[in-house]
Each structure stands twice: as structure tokens, then as C-alpha cells.
Amino acid sequence: MRTIISVVIIIIAAVIGFFMGSGMNQAMGGATLFAVIAGFACTIQAIDGRKKP
């Protein structure tokens, strides 16, 4: 379930980044940036969540 939520968050971040980046004529750059940031955050959350019992 966590994986599905993480993927949904990354996709939403990419869509938001696409539209924010399109305002600066860098649509794919914005989508990539937001998706990478969300991916790192989801990875850190997944690793940190497993340490706690």
C-alpha cells in the first residue's frame, strides 16, 4: 500500500512540476525536478518508517 501511495505522490508532483515549469518554458525540467524531489522524500520516509517497530 505504501508503494502505491508513493507512486501516486510522485505522479502528482510531476504533473504539478509540469505546469509550474511550463510557465518558465521548462515543462519537462519542472516535471523531472518535482518528481525527483518527491521520489527522494518517499524513499527517505520508507526507510525511516521501517526502523520503528
BELPE-V20855 format. One record per residue. N is the residue number from 1. RES is the residue in three letters. PHI is phi in radians with two decimals (none if undefined). OMEGA is omega in degrees with one decimal (999 if undefined). D_LAST is the distance of its C-alpha to the last C-alpha in Angstrom with 2 decimals. Layout:
N&RES&PHI&OMEGA&D_LAST + N&RES&PHI&OMEGA&D_LAST
//
This chain:
1&MET&none&179.4&17.67 + 2&ARG&-1.11&-179.4&16.08 + 3&THR&-1.12&179.6&18.77 + 4&ILE&-1.11&179.1&21.50 + 5&ILE&-1.13&178.6&20.58 + 6&SER&-1.10&179.2&20.54 + 7&VAL&-1.13&178.6&23.90 + 8&VAL&-1.11&178.6&25.36 + 9&ILE&-1.09&179.9&24.47 + 10&ILE&-1.13&178.9&26.10 + 11&ILE&-1.13&178.4&29.13 + 12&ILE&-1.10&178.5&29.59 + 13&ALA&-1.11&178.8&29.42 + 14&ALA&-1.14&178.7&31.98 + 15&VAL&-1.14&178.0&34.30 + 16&ILE&-1.10&178.2&34.14 + 17&GLY&-1.11&177.4&34.80 + 18&PHE&-1.06&-177.9&37.66 + 19&PHE&-1.27&177.3&39.39 + 20&MET&-1.22&178.5&38.83 + 21&GLY&-1.22&179.9&40.03 + 22&SER&-1.16&175.8&43.03 + 23&GLY&-1.21&179.4&44.32 + 24&MET&-1.92&-179.2&44.59 + 25&ASN&1.06&177.8&45.97 + 26&GLN&-2.40&-173.1&42.82 + 27&ALA&-1.07&-177.8&41.15 + 28&MET&-1.24&176.4&39.41 + 29&GLY&-1.12&177.4&38.45 + 30&GLY&-1.15&179.3&36.77 + 31&ALA&-1.12&179.4&34.94 + 32&THR&-1.14&-179.5&33.76 + 33&LEU&-1.05&-178.2&32.69 + 34&PHE&-1.15&179.5&30.67 + 35&ALA&-1.16&179.1&29.04 + 36&VAL&-1.17&178.5&28.10 + 37&ILE&-1.09&178.5&26.66 + 38&ALA&-1.14&178.3&24.59 + 39&GLY&-1.11&176.8&23.51 + 40&PHE&-1.09&180.0&22.36 + 41&ALA&-1.11&178.7&20.43 + 42&CYS&-1.16&178.6&18.72 + 43&THR&-1.16&178.4&17.94 + 44&ILE&-1.10&178.6&16.49 + 45&GLN&-1.12&179.9&14.34 + 46&ALA&-1.16&178.9&13.12 + 47&ILE&-1.20&-178.8&12.42 + 48&ASP&-1.19&-179.0&10.76 + 49&GLY&-1.21&-179.4&8.54 + 50&ARG&-1.37&-179.2&7.27 + 51&LYS&-1.24&-177.6&6.46 + 52&LYS&-1.49&-179.7&3.81 + 53&PRO&-1.28&999&0.00
//
